[in-house]
Amino acid sequence: MKSMLSGTWKLNVNVGGKSGPATFELVEEEDGTLSGTYTGMVGSARVSGIAIGADVEFSFDWHHGKVKYKGTCIDGRLSGNSETPFALG
């Protein structure tokens, strides 16, 4: 079965109340486990998460807390929302 999420994703994200570009390099295993890297306005970090059907959740740790993304991947399009415990000044 071909992975829906493995590859490079260039997204516009909102983190801590600020919008900006982000690049996610993701690898999806057969069981839906996600791993990879995030590079964007708060630096870079390792990403981990899970994909179940079209539903996707992944996160990374930053020195201000955990940044979480929750959304869907439908027809090769990733969309969703981010949640952060902080605001960028």
Beta strands, then each sheet from edge to edge (+ up, - down):
strand 1: 7-15
strand 2: 18-28
strand 3: 33-40
strand 4: 43-52
strand 5: 55-62
strand 6: 65-74
strand 7: 77-83
sheet 1: 1+ 2- 3+ 4- 5+ 6- 7+
end
